[in-house]
C-alpha cells in the first residue's frame, strides 16, 4: 500500500468502506434513530399533559394535539435521517 492511498489518520479507502458496511455501525445508527423518535414523542406527550394540567382543561385535548404534533415531527425526522443514511 503506498503512502498516497492512506488518509491523514492512516486509514485506507478499503478500511473506510468496511467501516461503512459494518453491522454494528448500522445497528448503532438505527437504534439511535429509534431512541430519538421515542424521546421526541415522549417529550411531546409529557409536555401536552403538563400544559393540560396547567390550564385545567378537563378533556385531554392538549395532550392529544401536542402528542400528534410530536409524532409527526418524529416521523418527519425519521424519514429525513433514513434518507441521509442511505446516501
Steps between C-alpha positions, in 0.01 A plus 500: 500500500651829400509817704252680272231232558497575874305787650637731770383269778667194342183338365454391141196517272441128563502558876242778463278283276517212750411738784199636309367146443563379854197337660566650840526849350166454321342369820625804688365743243154347486469454877597864552223604260248289694598650835480848353148427374394368839646803672326743265161334537536452876600862551208619289242295691657595834498869405141474382398341830679772699329774298167326542547490876626860514198644318255269677339356187284202596527309174848408380482710186842664536664170586366337185560798271858567612569126507391462138711799401795332673427176315492685170832666575650167605392330176622792292835480674506121451450532124759777474759299692433181306549692178838624629604150611426355155737743328 
